[in-house]
């Protein structure tokens, strides 16, 4: 007779009158503070995101993600709402989505396989693998079909047809801030390809990503007039047809160790411009993601790990008094 072993459940995070309970998780270094909004009242998530993301006065992270019940009438197991470190709400976060799936499965919130995850970019299907204790260790997410017409990304470039794709669009490098002496050593290809994976991305190629002054160029491009909703910026170095190295300036958060939607956009941009193939290992500062876009009329799939780091209780009023004096 075979006895079925039940997975070890991770207790859900619980509330008390004063503190907000949280769990810190990351996908290859793209770290967020997660709050179970099925049990907690996060109050004003915009203000809370700014507070908890602060790496000196708060918990520290690239932003805040709320784990919520699905919206009424939506066929999903769980919903995620994602806020950048500056408090702005974003439609989607690939690394965050894997971690939300991990929390939902590990805590027993859902036993669905695949898990259906509601985001502001649509409902995504999440396949996942578990360890010997039944806890999620990695996941593959159907990221949906990329959006490529300029108007929908959105990108507004003078003289460019908004119904057309933005492929290798020449960059006006003479308007960039400060010295541009790095352009030669970095081997910059001064053009960008724009892709939306539910949020907007600009993909720029070079021969050495380490020589790009991302802390200076990233915020300039993020807020450039071409991008009415701002944009995520990625500099990409092609190693082989199936392998790239990339660095990211994330809209609303700055330099991050990883970006799942960005890696997906890089795969799409590589296929469309002929630089890389449909199966791509993307090497980011925090680790690697496997991206596949085998059908140009179909969705992108992203595979990567999800890790829980620690749990805790947070007193927002006390932290605010420290920050605001």
C-alpha positions in Angstrom: 0.0 0.0 0.0 1.4 3.4 -1.0 1.0 6.3 1.4 0.7 9.7 -0.3 2.9 12.3 1.3 1.3 15.7 1.6 3.5 18.8 0.8 4.9 20.8 3.6 2.8 24.0 3.6 4.4 27.3 4.5 2.1 29.2 6.9 0.4 32.3 5.3 1.6 35.6 6.6 -0.8 36.9 9.3 -1.8 40.3 10.6 -2.1 42.0 14.0 -3.4 45.4 15.0 -0.2 47.3 14.6 2.2 45.6 12.3 2.0 44.6 8.6 3.2 41.1 8.0 5.3 40.6 4.9 7.5 38.1 3.1 10.6 39.1 1.2 11.2 37.1 -2.0 13.3 37.4 -5.2 13.7 36.0 -8.6 17.4 36.1 -9.5 17.9 39.2 -7.4 14.8 41.1 -8.5 13.6 41.5 -4.9 10.2 42.7 -3.7 8.3 43.0 -0.5 5.2 40.8 -0.7 2.0 41.3 1.3 -0.9 38.9 1.4 -3.8 41.2 0.8 -6.3 38.4 1.3 -5.4 38.7 5.0 -3.8 42.2 5.4 -5.1 45.7 4.7 -2.1 47.4 3.1 -3.7 50.8 3.3 -2.3 53.2 0.7 -0.1 50.9 -1.4 1.5 53.8 -3.2 2.9 55.3 0.0 3.7 51.8 1.4 5.7 50.9 -1.7 7.9 53.9 -1.2 8.4 53.1 2.4 9.1 49.4 2.3 11.4 49.7 -0.8 13.8 52.1 1.0 17.0 50.1 1.7 17.9 52.4 4.6 14.7 53.3 6.4 12.5 50.4 5.1 12.8 46.7 4.4 14.5 47.2 1.1 13.5 46.1 -2.4 12.7 46.9 -6.0 9.1 47.5 -5.0 6.0 46.2 -3.4 3.7 43.3 -4.6 0.3 42.7 -3.2 -1.1 39.1 -3.4 -4.8 39.6 -3.8 -8.0 37.6 -4.6 -8.9 37.6 -8.2 -11.2 40.4 -9.4 -14.9 39.5 -9.6 -15.7 37.7 -12.9 -12.0 36.9 -13.7 -11.1 33.2 -14.0 -7.9 33.2 -12.0 -6.5 31.6 -8.8 -4.8 34.7 -7.5 -4.1 38.3 -8.5 -0.9 40.3 -8.2 -0.6 44.1 -8.0 2.9 45.5 -8.5 4.2 48.8 -7.3 7.7 50.2 -8.2 10.0 51.6 -5.6 8.8 55.2 -6.4 5.1 54.1 -5.8 4.0 54.0 -9.4 1.9 50.9 -10.3 3.1 48.7 -13.1 1.1 46.3 -15.2 3.4 43.3 -14.9 6.6 41.8 -13.4 7.9 38.5 -14.6 10.2 37.7 -11.7 7.5 38.9 -9.3 4.9 36.7 -10.9 7.0 33.6 -10.2 7.2 34.6 -6.6 3.5 35.2 -6.3 2.9 31.7 -7.7 5.4 30.3 -5.1 3.6 32.0 -2.3 0.1 30.9 -3.5 1.2 27.2 -3.8 3.5 27.0 -0.8 0.9 28.5 1.6 -2.0 26.4 0.2 -3.8 29.3 -1.3 -4.0 27.4 -4.5 -3.4 23.8 -5.7 -4.1 24.5 -9.3 -1.5 23.3 -11.8 -1.0 25.3 -13.9 -1.8 28.3 -11.7 -3.8 31.1 -13.3 -2.4 34.4 -12.3 -4.3 37.7 -12.9 -2.1 40.7 -13.7 -2.9 44.1 -15.2 -1.5 42.7 -18.4 -4.0 39.8 -18.4 -4.3 36.3 -16.9 -1.1 34.3 -17.2 -0.6 30.6 -17.0 2.1 29.5 -14.6 3.6 26.0 -14.7 5.9 25.2 -11.7 8.3 22.7 -10.3 8.4 21.8 -6.6 11.2 20.5 -4.4 11.0 17.4 -2.1 9.0 19.3 0.4 6.3 20.4 -2.2 7.5 24.0 -2.3 7.9 25.8 -5.6 11.5 26.2 -6.7 11.0 27.4 -10.3 8.3 28.3 -12.7 7.6 28.8 -16.4 5.2 31.7 -17.2 3.2 32.2 -20.4 4.0 35.9 -20.7 1.5 36.4 -23.5 2.1 37.8 -27.0 4.4 40.8 -27.3 2.9 44.1 -28.4 4.9 45.7 -31.2 3.0 48.6 -32.8 4.4 52.0 -31.6 1.0 53.4 -30.5 0.2 50.5 -28.2 3.7 50.2 -26.5 3.4 53.3 -26.4 6.2 55.1 -28.3 5.8 58.4 -30.0 8.7 59.3 -32.4 8.4 62.3 -34.7 7.9 61.2 -38.2 7.3 57.5 -37.3 4.0 55.8 -38.2 2.4 54.9 -34.9 0.9 51.7 -36.4 4.4 50.4 -37.3 7.0 48.6 -35.2 9.9 50.4 -33.8 12.9 48.3 -35.0 16.5 49.6 -34.8 15.2 53.2 -34.5 18.2 55.6 -34.6 18.9 57.2 -31.2 19.7 60.9 -31.0 22.9 60.4 -29.0 23.9 64.0 -29.4 21.2 64.9 -26.9 22.3 62.5 -24.2 23.5 64.0 -20.9 27.1 64.6 -20.1 30.1 63.0 -21.9 29.5 60.4 -24.5 33.1 59.2 -24.6 31.9 55.8 -23.4 30.0 55.1 -26.7 33.2 53.8 -28.5 34.5 51.6 -25.7 31.0 50.2 -25.1 30.6 49.5 -28.8 27.2 51.1 -28.8 24.8 50.4 -31.7 22.9 53.7 -31.4 19.5 52.4 -32.1 16.6 50.9 -30.1 13.9 48.3 -30.6 10.7 48.8 -28.6 8.6 46.0 -27.2 5.7 45.8 -24.8 5.3 42.7 -22.6 2.4 44.3 -20.8 4.8 47.1 -19.9 7.1 49.1 -22.2 10.7 48.2 -23.0 13.6 49.8 -25.0 16.3 47.3 -26.1 19.7 48.7 -27.1 22.6 46.6 -28.3 26.3 47.1 -27.6 29.5 45.0 -27.4 30.3 45.6 -23.7 27.4 46.3 -21.3 29.8 47.0 -18.4 31.1 50.1 -20.1 27.6 51.7 -20.3 27.1 54.4 -17.6 23.6 53.0 -16.9 23.1 55.1 -13.8 23.2 58.2 -16.1 21.8 57.0 -19.4 19.0 54.9 -17.8 17.0 57.7 -16.2 17.5 59.9 -19.2 16.0 57.4 -21.6 13.3 56.3 -19.1 11.8 59.8 -19.1 12.6 60.7 -22.8 9.8 62.5 -24.7 9.4 59.5 -27.0 7.9 57.5 -24.1 4.7 59.0 -22.7 4.4 56.4 -20.0 8.2 56.2 -19.4 10.0 53.0 -20.4 12.3 50.2 -19.1 15.8 50.4 -20.6 18.0 47.4 -21.4 21.5 47.3 -22.8 22.3 44.0 -24.4 25.5 42.3 -25.4 25.2 39.3 -27.7 27.5 36.4 -26.8 26.0 33.8 -29.2 22.8 33.4 -31.1 21.3 31.7 -28.0 23.0 33.7 -25.2 23.1 37.4 -24.2 24.3 39.5 -21.3 22.0 42.4 -20.3 21.8 45.2 -17.8 18.5 46.9 -16.9 17.3 50.3 -15.8 13.8 49.6 -14.5 11.1 52.2 -14.8 10.3 53.6 -11.4 13.0 51.5 -9.6 16.4 52.3 -11.2 19.1 49.7 -11.7 17.9 46.2 -10.8 19.6 42.8 -10.8 17.0 41.3 -13.1 13.8 42.0 -15.1 11.7 39.1 -16.4 9.5 41.1 -18.8 12.7 42.9 -20.0 14.4 39.5 -20.7 11.3 38.5 -22.6 11.4 41.8 -24.6 15.1 41.2 -25.4 14.3 37.8 -26.8 11.6 39.3 -29.0 13.9 42.1 -30.2 16.7 39.7 -31.0 14.4 37.5 -33.2 12.8 40.5 -34.9 16.2 42.1 -35.7 18.0 38.9 -36.6 20.6 39.1 -33.8 19.5 36.1 -31.8 17.3 33.0 -32.0 14.0 32.0 -30.5 15.5 30.2 -27.5 17.6 32.5 -25.5 19.6 32.3 -22.2 19.6 35.8 -20.8 22.4 36.5 -18.3 21.5 39.3 -15.9 23.5 40.5 -12.9 21.3 38.4 -10.5 21.3 35.2 -12.6 19.9 33.7 -15.8 16.5 33.3 -17.3 15.5 31.0 -20.2 13.3 32.8 -22.7 11.5 31.1 -25.6 9.5 32.7 -28.5 9.2 29.8 -30.9 6.1 31.1 -32.7 6.2 34.7 -33.8 2.4 34.7 -33.7 2.3 33.2 -30.2 3.3 33.9 -26.6 6.7 34.3 -25.0 7.6 31.8 -22.3 10.0 32.6 -19.4 11.6 30.1 -17.0 13.4 30.9 -13.8 13.7 30.3 -10.0 11.7 31.8 -7.1 13.2 32.2 -3.6 11.8 33.2 -0.3 14.4 35.1 1.8 12.7 36.0 5.1 9.5 37.0 6.8 8.8 39.7 9.3 6.5 42.3 10.8 6.6 45.9 9.8 5.4 49.0 11.7 4.7 51.6 9.0 3.9 54.4 11.4 7.2 54.1 13.3 9.1 53.9 10.0 7.3 57.0 8.6 8.2 59.0 11.7 11.8 58.1 11.2 11.8 59.1 7.5 9.7 62.3 7.8 11.3 63.5 11.1 
